Structure formats: structure tokens, C-alpha cells
Amino acid sequence: MPKLGLAVVSHSERGFFISGGERAPVPFLWIHSRQKTDADLPDGKPGNHLHLMFNANSRAEVEAFHHAALQGGGGESGAPGYQGPEEMGYYAALVFDPDGNTLEAGFRQRAR
């Protein structure tokens, strides 16, 4: 997430806060498991099947996010590229985090 200008600023056993650095220094996103224990979950991982999308400022930012996520232990879910017809202008990458959630970084190019 640092490649998108985001940072985890606080965390607990069940979740974490995300801040946007200088553009949004106050934590604006709290992600947590509503489960008190992992015992009730079929695969024992809180948050599975969660899909979070973050706006990127450029294709380069999308690619940096993807590279950093894979280097950090994430799994491939969708290499950087246009999602749908290129004319639509949506360029994104998707990864699985170590807990199995899907994280997406996307950039929508303005029409020329």
C-alpha cells in the first residue's frame, strides 16, 4: 500500500487502520474481522473473500502496487492491465493478500 500513498497506522489482532499520509493523515479506513475467534471460519482466516479497491494516480502506481504486493508475500489474482476494453480506460491489478482477501489498485484514464 505504500506505493499508493497509504500506510497501516495502527493494528490489532482483529484489524487495522489505514491512513493516506499527507493527503489524508487521519486514519480513514478500519478493516477488521467481526469474528471473535477463527474457530467458526471454514479456513480459519478472518476477512476472507473481502475485495478492496484503491484508486491509483497512474498506471505506474498500479504496477508498483502489484510488484510490492507480490514481493511482500501476496498472490497473483490479476496482473496489471486493462480491465475490459482498452477504450474504457480502466487499468488495474489484483492480488491476494496472505489472508486470502483480494486487493485491487486501479487507475481510470481520462478520455483524450
KEKE-3310 file (N, C-alpha, C; in steps of 0.2 Angstrom, whole numbers, plus 5000, padded with zeros to 4 digits):
npx = (5004:5010:5015:5004:5002:4997:4996:4997:4993:4989:4986:4978:4974:4963:4961:4965:4970:4970:4979:4981:4993:5001:4990:4979:4980:4973:4967:4957:4951:4945:4948:4942:4939:4924:4922:4925:4933:4944:4939:4926:4926:4928:4941:4949:4953:4952:4942:4942:4938:4935:4935:4944:4946:4958:4960:4972:4985:4991:4996:5009:5009:4999:5006:5017:5011:5007:5019:5025:5016:5017:5030:5029:5023:5011:4998:4996:4982:4977:4986:4994:4985:4973:4956:4943:4938:4951:4948:4939:4947:4951:4963:4971:4977:4976:4978:4980:4980:4990:4981:4971:4962:4956:4965:4964:4971:4967:4967:4959:4960:4958:4947:4953)
npy = (4994:5006:5011:5016:5027:5025:5020:5008:5012:5008:4993:4978:4962:4959:4968:4983:5000:5012:5025:5040:5046:5062:5067:5063:5062:5058:5042:5034:5022:5007:4991:4976:4960:4953:4942:4934:4923:4913:4900:4898:4900:4893:4891:4896:4910:4927:4938:4933:4933:4946:4960:4974:4989:5001:5018:5022:5034:5033:5023:5018:5018:5008:4997:4997:4995:4982:4975:4977:4971:4957:4955:4956:4945:4942:4935:4931:4938:4945:4952:4968:4978:4982:4982:4975:4983:4992:5004:5009:5013:5008:5003:4991:4981:4966:4957:4943:4945:4939:4933:4929:4938:4949:4962:4977:4988:5002:5013:5025:5031:5047:5052:5055)
npz = (5000:5002:4990:4984:4992:5004:5022:5035:5050:5063:5072:5077:5084:5077:5067:5057:5055:5041:5034:5024:5022:5019:5011:5018:5033:5044:5051:5040:5036:5043:5045:5050:5057:5061:5068:5083:5086:5076:5075:5070:5057:5040:5035:5044:5043:5046:5037:5024:5007:5006:4996:4991:4984:4978:4973:4961:4955:4943:4929:4932:4946:4949:4944:4952:4965:4962:4960:4973:4981:4977:4980:4994:4998:4994:4983:4965:4957:4946:4934:4931:4919:4906:4911:4904:4889:4881:4877:4887:4897:4910:4920:4930:4944:4952:4968:4979:4997:5011:5019:5010:5005:4992:4985:4976:4964:4955:4940:4932:4916:4909:4896:4880)
capx = (5000:5014:5015:4998:5002:4993:5000:4994:4995:4988:4983:4976:4973:4957:4960:4970:4968:4974:4980:4983:4999:5000:4984:4974:4984:4969:4965:4951:4948:4947:4946:4943:4935:4918:4923:4928:4939:4944:4936:4919:4928:4930:4948:4952:4956:4947:4942:4942:4933:4934:4938:4945:4949:4961:4962:4979:4985:4994:4997:5015:5007:4996:5012:5022:5007:5006:5025:5026:5012:5019:5036:5028:5020:5004:4997:4993:4975:4976:4992:4992:4982:4966:4951:4938:4941:4956:4945:4936:4952:4952:4969:4971:4980:4973:4982:4978:4984:4992:4975:4966:4957:4958:4966:4964:4973:4965:4968:4955:4962:4953:4946:4958)
capy = (5000:5012:5013:5020:5033:5023:5016:5005:5016:5005:4987:4974:4955:4958:4973:4988:5007:5014:5032:5042:5050:5069:5069:5061:5060:5055:5036:5034:5016:5002:4984:4971:4954:4953:4935:4934:4919:4910:4894:4897:4901:4886:4890:4899:4916:4932:4943:4930:4935:4953:4963:4981:4993:5008:5022:5024:5040:5032:5016:5016:5017:5002:4992:4997:4991:4975:4972:4977:4966:4950:4954:4956:4938:4942:4930:4934:4937:4949:4956:4974:4978:4985:4978:4977:4986:4997:5011:5011:5016:5006:4999:4989:4975:4962:4952:4940:4946:4932:4930:4927:4943:4952:4969:4979:4995:5004:5019:5026:5036:5052:5052:5060)
capz = (5000:5002:4983:4983:4997:5010:5027:5040:5056:5069:5070:5082:5082:5073:5061:5056:5052:5036:5033:5017:5023:5019:5008:5022:5039:5049:5048:5036:5034:5048:5042:5055:5057:5066:5072:5090:5085:5070:5075:5066:5050:5037:5033:5050:5042:5046:5032:5018:5002:5006:4990:4992:4978:4980:4967:4960:4952:4937:4928:4936:4953:4949:4943:4958:4970:4961:4962:4980:4985:4976:4984:5001:5000:4991:4977:4959:4955:4940:4933:4928:4913:4905:4913:4899:4883:4882:4876:4893:4901:4917:4921:4936:4945:4958:4971:4986:5002:5014:5022:5005:5003:4986:4985:4969:4963:4948:4938:4926:4912:4906:4889:4876)
cpx = (5004:5015:5009:4997:4998:4998:4995:4997:4993:4985:4982:4976:4968:4956:4966:4967:4973:4974:4982:4989:4997:4993:4978:4977:4980:4967:4958:4947:4950:4944:4947:4938:4930:4918:4927:4934:4938:4941:4930:4920:4930:4937:4952:4956:4951:4947:4942:4936:4931:4938:4938:4949:4951:4962:4969:4979:4988:4994:5004:5013:5004:5001:5016:5018:5008:5013:5027:5022:5014:5026:5035:5024:5013:5004:4994:4986:4973:4982:4990:4990:4975:4961:4945:4941:4945:4953:4941:4941:4954:4958:4970:4975:4977:4978:4978:4982:4986:4986:4969:4961:4960:4959:4967:4967:4971:4966:4963:4958:4957:4953:4950:4954)
cpy = (5006:5015:5017:5026:5031:5019:5014:5009:5013:4998:4983:4967:4955:4963:4978:4995:5009:5022:5034:5046:5058:5071:5068:5058:5056:5048:5036:5028:5011:4996:4979:4965:4955:4947:4937:4929:4916:4903:4893:4898:4894:4886:4894:4906:4922:4936:4940:4932:4942:4956:4971:4984:4999:5011:5023:5031:5039:5025:5014:5015:5010:4996:4992:4994:4984:4971:4972:4972:4959:4949:4953:4949:4938:4937:4934:4933:4941:4953:4963:4974:4981:4980:4980:4980:4991:5004:5013:5014:5014:5001:4997:4982:4972:4957:4949:4942:4939:4929:4928:4932:4946:4960:4971:4987:4997:5011:5020:5032:5041:5051:5057:5065)
cpz = (5000:4995:4981:4988:5003:5015:5032:5046:5062:5067:5077:5080:5077:5067:5061:5053:5046:5035:5026:5017:5023:5016:5013:5029:5044:5047:5046:5035:5040:5045:5048:5054:5062:5070:5078:5090:5078:5069:5071:5059:5046:5036:5039:5048:5042:5040:5025:5014:5002:4999:4991:4986:4980:4973:4967:4956:4945:4936:4932:4943:4954:4948:4949:4964:4969:4962:4969:4984:4984:4980:4991:5003:4998:4985:4971:4958:4949:4939:4930:4921:4912:4907:4908:4893:4884:4882:4882:4898:4908:4917:4928:4937:4952:4961:4977:4991:5006:5017:5017:5003:4996:4987:4977:4969:4956:4947:4931:4922:4909:4899:4885:4872)
residu = (MET:PRO:LYS:LEU:GLY:LEU:ALA:VAL:VAL:SER:HIS:SER:GLU:ARG:GLY:PHE:PHE:ILE:SER:GLY:GLY:GLU:ARG:ALA:PRO:VAL:PRO:PHE:LEU:TRP:ILE:HIS:SER:ARG:GLN:LYS:THR:ASP:ALA:ASP:LEU:PRO:ASP:GLY:LYS:PRO:GLY:ASN:HIS:LEU:HIS:LEU:MET:PHE:ASN:ALA:ASN:SER:ARG:ALA:GLU:VAL:GLU:ALA:PHE:HIS:HIS:ALA:ALA:LEU:GLN:GLY:GLY:GLY:GLY:GLU:SER:GLY:ALA:PRO:GLY:TYR:GLN:GLY:PRO:GLU:GLU:MET:GLY:TYR:TYR:ALA:ALA:LEU:VAL:PHE:ASP:PRO:ASP:GLY:ASN:THR:LEU:GLU:ALA:GLY:PHE:ARG:GLN:ARG:ALA:ARG)
# end
